[in-house]
Amino acid sequence: MSHISQSIKELRSKIPSNVKIVAVSKTHSVDHIREAMEAGQMLFGESKVQELTLKQKQIPDAQWHLVGHLQTNKVKYVAPFVSMIQSIDSVRLLEEVDKQASRYKRVIDCLLQIHIAREETKFGLGMGEAIDLLSSGVIQKLQHVRVCGLMGMASFTSDMKSVRAEFRSLAEFFVRLRREYFSGAASFCELSMGMSADYMIAIEEGATIIRPGSTIFEKN
Ligand SMILES: *Cc1c(COP(=O)(O)O)cnc(C)c1O
């Protein structure tokens, strides 16, 4: 058994069965992705549009999430196939996804990316901006996107206490938004947080989707 199948099996045995694994395959080869599929992993995440579209052409039977920053002018390349865009960080981007999805008669699942880390460089909406977006009434008008929840990345630090605090604040914000803006909508149900270094903490704090990459694809 390859180290990739091995690590997927180990990962699955460690986490609750209702938590979805998005195997982040950026920089990893198509052959390695196929090895993961042999272990039953069908859901992958990529952070760059070009890499995503190239890999999707070679492996169309996998399910693909975009987890990295998306420029408005590149939405058209992923709209025909992407199964979720986890990195919505503006109204303008959401409107463009809606427009492109309608050309393919699709409804694209999206997560709002919320900035929870201390670093300035990470993309995402501030909590106030997310509330502005949700109270603007724009989402209710868009027929070809479905806002399914939130995504966030913790600070790049070995201080697991602060990582946990960031995940917890995102989880609390998620519960608040669900109550205040999505009452009755069962589709607002996904909280994507946790990567290789911190997925266990993320699950303890309420993640429904984790995004491990290196722990699956790299030998350790
Ligand atoms: C790269 C990346 C991951 C995976 O990171 P690892 O540390 O390799 O597990 C998860 N989410 C996003 C948004 C990423 O860019």
The ligand as an ORCA input file, in Angstrom:
! r2SCAN-3c Opt
* xyz 0 1
  C      -2.302     24.531      1.504
  C      -3.619     24.685      2.123
  C      -4.133     23.697      2.981
  C      -3.350     22.450      3.369
  O      -2.242     22.763      4.159
  P      -1.330     21.614      4.836
  O      -0.551     22.324      5.863
  O      -0.489     21.059      3.730
  O      -2.235     20.594      5.402
  C      -5.410     23.892      3.494
  N      -6.145     24.982      3.194
  C      -5.693     25.943      2.380
  C      -6.559     27.127      2.103
  C      -4.416     25.832      1.819
  O      -3.963     26.807      1.022
*
